[in-house]
Amino acid sequence: MGELDAAGAAEFTEKLSWHELVNAPEKLKQLLHETGFSGISSRVESFVERPTCEEFVSRRTSLGGCRYRWESLGQERREPFLGAAIGRLEEMSPEDFEEESEVIVTVAERP
């Protein structure tokens, strides 16, 4: 984000998702039950993602708020920005891209 700030990218403050609706196993179970699913199992698990530098850049330039900010730079400013950013990112180790989070794993049977 700091790189986009320094490049003069537009701010992005919109909310892209409503995770509050499904941010707990109990909420998912209830929603699925209300829609007729059965045999519902839901749990929280740790998830570690290890994207490559290429995957990291692809996601940041094509998804969510970062995509909006990236596109706000205009075509003429994107190439120099991206070249400099990739140069710095390539100096990082694969572990620097590692991100650990929690995910909710849910399985249910169709009605």
C-alpha positions as CSV (number, residue, x, y, z in Angstrom):
1,M,0.0,0.0,0.0
2,G,2.8,2.4,0.8
3,E,4.2,2.0,-2.7
4,L,0.8,2.9,-4.2
5,D,0.5,5.9,-1.8
6,A,4.0,7.1,-2.9
7,A,3.0,6.7,-6.6
8,G,-0.1,8.9,-6.1
9,A,-2.7,6.2,-6.5
10,A,-6.3,7.1,-5.7
11,E,-7.6,6.2,-2.3
12,F,-10.0,3.3,-1.9
13,T,-12.3,3.1,1.0
14,E,-15.3,1.1,-0.2
15,K,-16.2,-2.1,1.6
16,L,-15.8,-5.0,-0.9
17,S,-17.2,-7.8,1.2
18,W,-19.6,-8.5,4.0
19,H,-17.7,-11.2,5.9
20,E,-19.8,-10.5,9.0
21,L,-22.5,-12.7,7.5
22,V,-20.3,-15.7,7.4
23,N,-17.4,-15.1,9.8
24,A,-18.1,-17.9,12.2
25,P,-18.8,-21.6,11.8
26,E,-22.1,-21.2,13.7
27,K,-23.3,-18.5,11.3
28,L,-22.5,-20.7,8.3
29,K,-24.3,-23.7,9.9
30,Q,-27.4,-21.6,10.5
31,L,-27.5,-20.2,7.0
32,L,-27.1,-23.6,5.5
33,H,-29.7,-25.1,7.8
34,E,-32.2,-22.3,6.9
35,T,-31.8,-23.1,3.2
36,G,-32.4,-26.8,3.7
37,F,-28.9,-28.3,3.8
38,S,-28.3,-31.2,6.2
39,G,-25.3,-33.0,7.6
40,I,-23.5,-29.7,8.2
41,S,-20.0,-29.7,9.6
42,S,-18.0,-26.5,10.0
43,R,-14.7,-25.7,11.7
44,V,-11.9,-23.1,11.8
45,E,-8.5,-24.1,10.4
46,S,-5.2,-22.4,10.0
47,F,-4.3,-21.7,6.4
48,V,-0.8,-20.7,5.1
49,E,-0.5,-19.3,1.7
50,R,2.8,-19.0,-0.1
51,P,2.3,-17.2,-3.4
52,T,5.2,-16.7,-5.8
53,C,6.3,-13.2,-6.5
54,E,4.4,-13.4,-9.9
55,E,1.2,-14.6,-8.1
56,F,1.5,-11.9,-5.6
57,V,1.8,-9.2,-8.2
58,S,-1.0,-10.7,-10.3
59,R,-3.4,-10.6,-7.4
60,R,-2.5,-7.1,-6.3
61,T,-3.1,-5.8,-9.8
62,S,-6.3,-7.7,-10.6
63,L,-8.3,-8.0,-7.3
64,G,-10.0,-5.7,-4.8
65,G,-9.0,-2.3,-3.6
66,C,-5.4,-2.7,-4.8
67,R,-6.7,-3.3,-8.3
68,Y,-8.7,-0.1,-8.2
69,R,-5.7,1.9,-6.9
70,W,-3.4,0.2,-9.5
71,E,-5.8,1.2,-12.3
72,S,-6.0,4.8,-11.0
73,L,-2.3,5.3,-11.9
74,G,-3.1,5.4,-15.6
75,Q,-1.4,3.3,-18.2
76,E,1.6,5.6,-18.6
77,R,2.5,5.4,-14.9
78,R,1.8,1.7,-14.4
79,E,4.8,0.2,-16.3
80,P,7.5,2.2,-14.5
81,F,5.8,1.6,-11.2
82,L,5.5,-2.1,-11.8
83,G,9.0,-2.5,-13.0
84,A,10.4,-0.8,-9.9
85,A,8.1,-2.7,-7.6
86,I,8.9,-6.1,-9.1
87,G,12.6,-5.3,-8.8
88,R,12.2,-4.8,-5.0
89,L,9.9,-7.8,-4.6
90,E,12.4,-10.1,-6.4
91,E,14.9,-9.3,-3.7
92,M,12.6,-10.8,-1.1
93,S,12.7,-14.4,0.0
94,P,9.7,-16.8,-0.6
95,E,9.0,-16.7,3.2
96,D,8.4,-12.9,2.9
97,F,5.3,-13.6,0.9
98,E,3.9,-16.2,3.3
99,E,0.7,-15.2,4.9
100,E,-1.1,-17.2,7.7
101,S,-4.8,-16.8,8.3
102,E,-7.8,-18.7,9.5
103,V,-10.4,-20.1,7.2
104,I,-13.7,-21.7,7.9
105,V,-14.1,-25.1,6.3
106,T,-17.7,-26.2,5.9
107,V,-19.3,-29.2,4.4
108,A,-23.0,-29.9,3.9
109,E,-25.3,-32.2,2.0
110,R,-27.6,-30.8,-0.7
111,P,-31.4,-31.0,-0.1
